[in-house]
Amino acid sequence: MAAPTGDIGLIGLAVMGQNLILNMNDKGFNVVAYNRTTSKVDDFLANEAKGTNIQGAHSIEELCSKLKRPRKIILLVKAGPAVDSFISQLEPYLEKGDIVIDGGNSHYPDSIRRVKELEAKGLLFVGSGVSGGEEGARYGPSLMPGGSVAAWPAIKEIFQKTSAQVNGEPCADWMGESGAGHYVKMVHNGIEYGDMQLIAEAYDILKRGLNLTEDEIADIFDTWNKGVLDSFLIEITTNVLRFKDDDGEPMVTKILDKAGQKGTGKWTAVNALDAGCPVTLIGEAVFARTLSAIKEERTRASKVIAGPQKEAFRGDKKQFIDDLEQALYASKIISYTQGFMLMRETGKELNWNLNFAGIARIWRGGCIIKSVFLGDITSAYTKNPQLESLLFDDFFNKAVHKAQPGWRRVIAQAVLWGIPTPAFSTALAFFDGYRSEIVPANIIQGQRDYFGAHTFRVLPGKENAKLQAGADIHINWTGRGGNVSASSYQA
């Protein structure tokens, strides 16, 4: 038998899989392609892959036999049981040190489990986020691998040459051990939900508030895309707004206002709740999609529930549009602040050494949330890897303070118009809560202790003989209750 020549194998010939194979081939790697429906392998080789060095395989055994050691195999199949099924099929043909890479949108606890299971068998597992959609896969995605640390030297060259490049730097780096790769991708997707919701709210304000046309709004977005909001999502939103149906009407005005979702935003919000981390903007973005989904109920509500009488805008329109740009920028800063806060907390809990500068760096190109803004985040964490919050960095601190007056004016005006701004509003509420030394949680603790004897702690400087510093205190508020507390204080 001839010596194997395949540098890497890939299972799953849907659009993402085909495009990633063609991309790796372009970069000089010999790829072996396999699909469960083997006719797809033949179709791919006869069409898209014709004239390339791409090899086909008609069985798992043949796939493994064509790969150089250590074998490197990427799975691009539906997350969940399909991944475990393919791993089971691969195992009999793999040897110690071979590497299985899951490039799907798997939930990070599954990747944590798979690392343990495969390492126990002498194999290596990598769970890698892949962002950028079809075009990214074909010409350079953002890649977020994590898992068995020993796998990285073997796959580093392939990943970094295949990924997008920004200023000569690859948008692929090692995220960390265990499930860190898929975890970082999950947070990326949650931030993506937030960015998309913020842009949608800005569109709604311009459309319903200022009564602008789609073409006028596209011109505004186009201008924004040349400044601090320069990003892939602003760019494609501009293109979506300008696209016309055959009758000349903007296509976007014909799209049913029910947003779909695949669950990664929800995973981020649930993770934030489990971690006790105030990632409010991503949560609101997920809830906004679920509210959009009850279209029929909203339609009935629109006929029986009245909002404010809408009046024409009498202010300075240009100033308001500038304010909206700053509101979008400030809200985006808050969203990323929260996302990195969540990664920091989970990293601590799971003992992952997450490289925040590296994460921001690989998001600058190839992925859905790529933007100029991410270069500023990279600089912030490069300057101070232990940065507690983006809002403590001079650049972002100044930016958010500059944006603050316009941000408040936009939200106030939207409230007066009756236009919902869940993401804008929660961003400002977080900002105001985060900068408050004292918040009204003392009332909540008083209520909890009153009805359930849940105890409270005393403010520094307010201690006395009855109120001891650091102690879990229960007060007999009514004179009728006892002195036994229900549970210790939990913040």
C-alpha positions in Angstrom: 0.0 0.0 0.0 1.3 3.5 -0.9 2.4 5.7 1.9 -0.5 8.0 3.1 -0.3 11.6 1.7 -3.2 13.3 3.4 -2.4 16.2 5.8 -5.9 16.4 7.2 -9.2 14.7 6.8 -12.7 16.3 6.9 -16.0 14.6 7.5 -19.2 16.5 6.3 -19.6 17.9 2.8 -22.3 20.5 3.4 -21.4 24.0 2.2 -19.2 24.8 5.2 -17.3 21.5 4.9 -16.7 21.9 1.1 -15.6 25.5 1.4 -13.2 24.7 4.2 -11.6 21.8 2.2 -11.2 24.1 -0.8 -9.6 26.8 1.4 -7.1 24.3 2.9 -6.3 23.0 -0.5 -5.6 26.5 -1.7 -3.2 26.9 1.2 -1.2 23.9 0.0 -2.6 21.2 2.3 -3.6 17.7 1.0 -7.1 17.1 2.3 -9.1 13.9 2.3 -12.8 14.3 2.1 -15.5 11.9 3.4 -19.3 12.1 3.7 -21.7 9.6 5.1 -23.6 9.7 1.8 -20.6 8.7 -0.3 -22.2 9.9 -3.6 -21.6 13.4 -2.3 -17.8 12.6 -2.2 -17.9 11.7 -5.9 -20.0 14.7 -6.8 -17.6 17.0 -4.9 -14.5 15.5 -6.6 -16.1 15.7 -10.0 -17.3 19.3 -9.7 -16.1 21.8 -7.0 -12.8 19.9 -6.3 -12.0 19.0 -9.9 -8.4 19.7 -10.8 -7.3 20.0 -7.1 -5.2 17.8 -4.9 -8.2 16.9 -2.8 -8.6 13.1 -2.2 -11.9 11.3 -1.6 -12.7 8.4 0.8 -15.7 6.1 0.7 -15.4 4.7 4.2 -14.1 5.8 7.6 -11.4 3.1 7.3 -10.2 4.5 3.9 -10.2 8.0 5.3 -7.9 7.1 8.1 -5.7 5.0 5.9 -5.0 8.0 3.7 -3.8 10.3 6.5 -0.3 10.9 7.7 0.4 10.4 11.4 -0.6 11.9 13.7 -3.9 11.7 11.9 -5.9 14.9 12.0 -9.7 14.7 11.2 -12.1 17.6 11.3 -15.8 16.8 11.9 -18.2 19.4 10.4 -21.5 17.7 11.2 -24.5 18.6 13.2 -23.7 19.2 16.9 -24.9 16.6 19.4 -25.2 12.8 18.9 -23.8 12.9 15.3 -20.4 14.0 16.7 -20.3 11.2 19.2 -21.4 8.7 16.5 -18.6 9.7 14.2 -16.0 9.6 17.0 -17.1 6.0 17.8 -16.8 5.1 14.1 -13.3 6.6 13.9 -11.8 5.1 17.1 -11.1 1.6 15.8 -8.9 3.1 13.0 -7.0 5.6 15.1 -3.8 5.2 17.0 -2.3 6.9 20.1 -1.7 10.7 19.5 -4.2 11.0 16.6 -6.4 14.1 16.7 -10.2 14.4 16.3 -11.4 18.0 15.8 -15.0 19.0 16.2 -15.6 22.2 14.1 -19.3 22.3 14.6 -21.3 24.6 17.0 -21.1 22.1 19.9 -22.0 23.1 23.4 -18.8 23.5 25.4 -19.7 21.0 28.2 -19.8 18.3 25.4 -16.3 19.3 24.4 -15.1 19.1 28.1 -16.5 15.5 28.2 -15.0 14.5 24.8 -11.5 15.7 25.8 -11.6 13.5 28.9 -13.0 10.5 27.1 -10.6 10.6 24.2 -7.5 11.4 26.3 -8.3 8.4 28.4 -8.0 6.3 25.2 -4.7 7.9 24.2 -6.3 10.1 21.6 -6.4 13.9 21.4 -9.6 16.0 21.0 -10.0 19.6 19.8 -13.3 21.5 20.0 -12.9 24.5 17.6 -15.2 27.4 17.0 -15.4 28.2 13.3 -16.9 31.6 12.4 -17.4 33.5 9.2 -20.2 31.6 7.4 -19.8 30.2 3.9 -17.5 32.9 2.7 -15.3 32.8 5.7 -14.9 29.0 5.4 -13.9 29.4 1.7 -11.5 32.4 2.0 -10.4 32.6 5.7 -12.5 32.1 8.8 -11.8 32.9 12.4 -10.8 29.7 14.2 -11.0 29.2 17.9 -9.5 25.8 18.9 -9.2 24.5 22.4 -9.0 21.1 24.1 -6.0 18.7 24.3 -3.1 21.0 24.6 -0.7 18.5 22.9 -2.8 18.8 19.7 -2.0 22.4 19.0 1.6 22.1 17.7 0.3 19.4 15.2 -2.6 21.5 13.8 -1.2 25.1 14.3 0.2 25.6 10.8 -2.9 24.3 9.1 -5.3 26.4 11.2 -3.2 29.6 11.0 -2.7 29.4 7.2 -6.3 28.5 6.6 -7.7 31.3 8.8 -8.3 35.0 7.8 -5.3 37.3 8.1 -5.3 40.8 9.5 -2.2 42.9 9.1 -0.3 39.7 8.5 -1.6 38.1 11.7 -3.7 34.9 11.5 -7.2 34.9 13.0 -6.5 31.5 14.6 -5.0 30.9 18.0 -5.1 28.4 20.8 -8.0 29.3 23.2 -7.1 27.0 26.1 -7.6 23.6 27.5 -10.7 21.5 27.8 -13.8 23.1 26.3 -12.3 26.6 25.9 -12.5 26.7 22.1 -16.3 26.0 21.9 -16.8 28.2 25.0 -15.2 31.2 23.3 -17.2 30.5 20.2 -20.4 30.4 22.3 -19.6 33.9 23.8 -18.7 35.1 20.3 -22.2 34.1 19.1 -23.8 35.7 22.1 -22.1 38.9 21.3 -23.2 38.5 17.7 -26.8 38.3 18.9 -26.3 41.6 20.9 -24.7 43.4 17.9 -27.5 42.3 15.6 -30.2 43.4 18.0 -28.5 46.8 18.6 -28.4 47.4 14.8 -32.0 46.4 14.4 -33.0 48.9 17.2 -31.1 51.7 15.4 -32.9 50.8 12.2 -36.3 50.9 14.0 -35.5 54.3 15.5 -34.6 55.7 12.1 -37.5 54.1 10.4 -40.4 54.6 12.8 -38.9 57.6 14.7 -37.5 59.7 11.9 -39.7 58.2 9.1 -36.6 57.6 6.9 -36.6 55.3 3.9 -34.5 52.2 3.6 -32.2 53.9 1.2 -31.8 56.9 3.5 -31.0 54.5 6.4 -28.6 52.6 4.2 -26.7 55.9 3.5 -26.5 56.6 7.3 -25.2 53.1 8.0 -22.7 53.4 5.1 -21.3 56.6 6.8 -21.2 54.9 10.2 -19.2 52.1 8.6 -16.4 54.5 7.8 -16.0 55.5 11.5 -16.0 53.8 14.9 -18.7 51.4 13.9 -16.8 50.0 11.0 -17.8 46.3 11.0 -19.0 43.3 8.9 -22.5 43.5 10.4 -22.9 47.2 9.6 -21.6 46.6 6.1 -24.0 43.7 5.3 -26.9 45.6 6.9 -26.3 48.4 4.5 -26.4 45.9 1.6 -29.6 44.3 3.0 -31.3 47.7 3.2 -30.4 48.6 -0.4 -31.5 45.3 -1.9 -34.7 45.7 -4.0 -37.3 43.1 -5.0 -38.3 42.8 -8.7 -41.0 45.4 -8.1 -38.5 48.0 -6.8 -39.6 47.7 -3.2 -36.8 47.1 -0.6 -36.7 43.4 0.1 -36.2 43.9 3.8 -39.7 45.5 4.1 -41.2 42.2 2.9 -39.4 39.9 5.4 -41.6 38.5 8.2 -40.6 40.1 11.5 -40.0 36.7 13.3 -36.3 36.1 14.1 -35.0 32.6 14.2 -32.2 31.3 16.4 -30.1 28.2 16.8 -29.5 28.3 20.5 -25.9 29.7 21.0 -27.2 33.0 22.2 -29.4 31.3 24.7 -26.5 29.1 25.9 -24.5 32.3 26.6 -27.4 33.8 28.6 -28.0 30.6 30.6 -24.2 30.4 31.3 -24.3 34.0 32.5 -27.2 33.2 34.9 -25.4 30.1 36.1 -22.2 32.1 36.7 -24.1 35.0 38.4 -22.7 37.3 35.8 -24.7 40.4 34.7 -24.6 39.8 30.9 -27.8 41.7 30.4 -27.5 42.8 26.8 -27.1 39.3 25.3 -30.0 38.1 27.5 -32.2 40.9 26.2 -31.1 40.2 22.6 -32.3 36.6 23.0 -35.6 37.7 24.6 -36.1 40.2 21.8 -36.0 37.3 19.3 -38.5 35.3 21.4 -40.8 38.3 21.5 -40.5 38.7 17.8 -41.5 35.0 17.4 -45.0 35.6 18.9 -46.0 37.6 15.8 -49.7 36.6 15.9 -50.1 37.6 19.6 -48.3 40.9 19.0 -50.6 41.6 16.1 -53.6 41.1 18.4 -52.0 43.3 21.1 -51.4 46.1 18.5 -55.1 46.4 18.0 -56.1 46.7 21.7 -53.1 48.3 23.5 -52.4 51.9 22.7 -49.0 53.6 23.0 -48.1 57.3 23.0 -49.5 59.5 20.3 -46.5 59.8 18.0 -45.4 63.3 17.1 -43.1 64.4 14.4 -39.5 64.9 15.5 -38.9 68.6 15.9 -35.2 68.5 17.0 -32.0 68.7 15.0 -32.1 65.6 12.9 -28.4 65.5 12.1 -27.5 65.8 15.8 -30.0 63.0 16.6 -28.4 60.7 14.0 -25.0 61.5 15.5 -26.4 60.7 18.9 -27.7 57.4 17.7 -24.2 56.5 16.3 -22.7 57.2 19.7 -25.6 55.3 21.5 -24.8 52.3 19.2 -21.1 52.6 19.9 -21.5 52.9 23.7 -24.0 50.0 23.9 -21.6 47.9 21.9 -18.8 48.7 24.4 -21.1 47.5 27.2 -21.9 44.3 25.4 -18.3 43.4 24.9 -17.5 44.5 28.4 -20.1 42.0 29.6 -18.9 39.2 27.3 -15.3 39.5 28.4 -16.5 39.7 32.0 -18.3 36.3 31.5 -15.3 34.7 30.0 -13.2 36.0 32.9 -15.5 34.4 35.5 -15.8 31.1 33.7 -12.1 31.0 33.1 -11.5 31.4 36.9 -14.1 28.8 37.7 -12.8 26.1 35.3 -9.1 27.1 35.7 -8.7 28.0 32.0 -5.9 30.4 31.1 -7.9 32.4 28.5 -5.8 34.9 26.5 -8.2 37.9 26.1 -5.9 39.9 23.8 -5.6 36.7 21.6 -9.4 36.2 21.6 -10.0 39.8 20.5 -7.2 39.6 17.9 -8.6 36.5 16.2 -12.1 38.1 16.1 -10.8 41.0 14.0 -11.1 39.1 10.7 -13.0 36.2 9.2 -15.8 36.1 11.8 -19.3 37.6 11.9 -18.5 40.2 14.6 -15.2 41.4 12.9 -14.7 45.1 13.4 -12.2 47.9 13.8 -13.4 48.0 17.4 -11.8 44.6 18.2 -8.4 46.1 17.5 -9.0 48.5 20.4 -10.0 45.6 22.7 -6.8 43.8 21.6 -4.8 46.8 22.5 -6.5 47.1 25.9 -5.7 43.5 26.9 -2.2 43.6 25.4 -1.5 46.7 27.5 -3.0 45.0 30.6 -3.7 41.3 30.4 -5.2 41.4 33.9 -7.6 44.2 33.0 -10.7 43.8 35.3 -13.1 45.5 32.9 -13.0 47.2 29.5 -14.6 50.2 31.1 -11.4 50.6 33.2 -9.3 51.0 30.1 -8.6 54.7 29.2 -9.7 54.3 25.6 -13.1 52.8 26.4 -13.6 54.9 29.4 -13.2 58.1 27.4 -15.3 56.7 24.5 -18.2 55.8 26.7 -18.1 59.1 28.5 -18.1 61.0 25.2 -21.1 58.9 24.0 -23.1 59.3 27.2 -25.1 62.5 26.6 -26.3 61.3 23.1 -26.9 57.8 24.4 -29.3 59.1 27.0 -31.0 61.5 24.6 -31.7 58.7 22.1 -33.1 56.3 24.7 -35.3 59.1 26.2 -36.7 60.0 22.7 -37.3 56.3 21.9 -39.3 55.9 25.1 -41.4 59.0 24.3 -42.1 57.6 20.8 -43.0 54.2 22.3 -40.3 52.4 20.2 -38.8 49.4 22.1 -35.1 49.5 22.7 -34.3 46.5 25.0 -30.6 46.3 24.1 -29.9 50.0 24.1 -31.8 50.4 27.4 -30.3 47.5 29.2 -26.8 48.6 28.2 -27.4 52.0 29.8 -29.0 50.5 32.9 -25.9 48.2 33.3 -23.6 51.2 32.9 -25.5 53.2 35.5 -25.6 50.2 37.9 -21.9 49.4 37.4 -20.8 53.0 38.1 -23.0 53.1 41.3 -21.2 52.5 44.6 -24.5 52.1 46.3 -27.5 50.3 44.6 -30.9 49.5 46.2 -30.1 45.9 46.9 -30.2 46.8 50.6 -34.0 47.0 50.2 -34.1 43.5 48.7 -31.9 42.1 51.5 -34.3 43.8 54.0 -37.3 42.2 52.3 -35.7 38.8 52.1 -34.7 38.9 55.8 -38.2 40.2 56.8 -40.2 37.4 55.0 -37.8 34.6 55.0 -35.1 35.2 57.6 -32.5 35.0 54.9 -30.0 37.4 56.7 -28.0 40.4 55.5 -24.6 41.9 56.1 -23.9 45.4 57.3 -22.2 48.2 55.3 -18.6 49.0 56.3 -18.6 51.8 58.8 -22.1 51.1 60.0 -21.2 48.3 62.5 -22.2 48.4 66.2 -22.7 46.0 69.0 -25.7 44.4 67.3 -24.5 44.7 63.7 -21.1 42.9 63.4 -18.9 43.3 60.4 -18.9 40.2 58.1 -21.6 38.5 60.1 -24.8 37.0 58.7 -27.4 39.0 60.6 -31.1 38.4 61.1 -33.4 41.0 62.6 -36.7 40.3 64.3 -38.5 42.9 62.2 -42.0 42.5 63.6 -41.4 41.6 67.2 -43.3 38.4 66.5 -40.6 36.4 64.7 -37.9 34.4 66.2 -34.1 34.9 66.0 -33.4 31.7 63.9 -32.2 32.5 60.4 -33.2 30.4 57.4 -29.9 30.3 55.6 -26.5 32.1 55.4 -26.1 35.2 53.3 -25.4 34.6 49.6 -24.4 37.4 47.2 
